[in-house]
Amino acid sequence: MDKRTKQFLRVALLAVMFVSQLNTIAAVIMADLVRLFPDASATAIQMVMQFGMIGAFPVTLAIGFFTNRFRIKPLIIIGLCAIIIGGLMPLLLHTALIQLYISAILIGAGQGFMSPLVSTLTLRHFEGKPRERQIGFNATFATGGATIFTLASGVIALTGWLNIYFLYFCAVPALILVIVFMPIGEKPVPIEAAKKEKVPFTGGAFVMAALLIVMFLGYVTFPINVGMLVDAQGIGNAASTGLAVSIITVVGALFGLIFPYIVRIFKSYIGTFTCVFGTLGMFVVVISNSMGMIYFASVLLGFFFGSAVAGTVYIVGRIAKPAHFGPTLSVTLGLMTLGVVLSPIVVNGVTPMWGGEGSIGAFTTSTVILGIALIAQIFWGTYVKKHYPEKHDEAASPAEAKAE
């Protein structure tokens, strides 16, 4: 791929990542939905966010199948169209939770295409330091977009919770940029003509997926519970909730810029780095009694948020063969959504078992869950370090470096 084409690809990838986490805006209206649907349980309200992951799960899991049969550009276009349609749907249909669930499923299905496809293109077309930089930029634009949209949604929600869905119009420019700038790419080689291999992806994908499931079982408690916690304690409103969630994405965006340097320090232990901040962030929420402490917890969780997927993509680049990047990311990120989907069910189910109550009980349970993930990541990092040593000269070739 020549320099000009690669620059066009960068523009398209970053445009996609900028709108890839639009569903985070729903976090600011959880308290509004509780009042709007008083007969619904807390879990039923939280599922307005979680159904997005239910929509994303089958799509993300099938990405490996899709990329072996179709060009990636049309798949990304389909995903963006699903996000736009699903995001604007509540403006017309919003009188029942089931309507919001359907909207979330469509949005989630669209987002299911985004991260694994962008990550696959990144691993295919960038190597060495350029790859590390692009992974960092992808994370920065994803979290940066989430920051802007969440901040805007918190303010917009004060004028009426339904108005936040107008933000989905912002996905239209991204769709246009993809159509104009993203190269069409090569047509996948038919399976019959490709070299057959016994295993289409490394078994390490399942280990990483299991770790991500546990990590997001704990983390998702924050975006879906912080609004209700703030409202119950009387220390904030939709705007302050939006700010709390936005701080996570701001820190995550900034982290994306320094990711290449962080990963060179922690290498195979990048997952351990992630879980340290996730566990500390949840613990701070448990002991919080003011928005200041909530904001501090958001800063800590921002490091978790910014490094979780980016770190996973880095590890995939170490343990998988280039031909297996797509399937490996499909399995890893696809199964990860189980953690997001099951989080309120597992956390709300486990919390009463030890006598916990309300949002504080949920955050305490999540702290323990992330602590378990932290211990597991230490063992996994040690295994990766031993069995998948980093290449000594992973920098791009002189020609590729010049193209960058």
Secondary structure, 3 states (H helix, E strand, C coil): CCHHHHHHHHHHHHHHHHCCCHHHHHHHHHHHHHHHCCCCCHHHHHHHHHHHHHHHHHHHHCHHHHHCCCCHHHHHHHHHHHHHHHHHHHHCCCCCHHHHHHHHHHHHHHHHHHHHHHHHHHHHHCCHHHHHHHHHHHHHHHHHHHHHHHHHHHHHHCCCHHHHHHHHHHHHHHHHHHHHHCCCCCCCCCCCCCCCCCCCCCCHHHHHHHHHHHHHHHHCHHHHHHHHHHHHHCCCCHHHHHHHHHHHHHHHHHHHHHHHHHHHHHHHHHHHHHHHHHHHHHHHHHCCCCHHHHHHHHHHHHHHHHHHHHHHHHHHHHHCCHHHHHHHHHHHHHHHHHHHHHHHHHHHHHHHHHCCCHHHHHHHHHHHHHHHHHHHHHHHHHHHHHHCCCCCCCCCCHHHHHHC
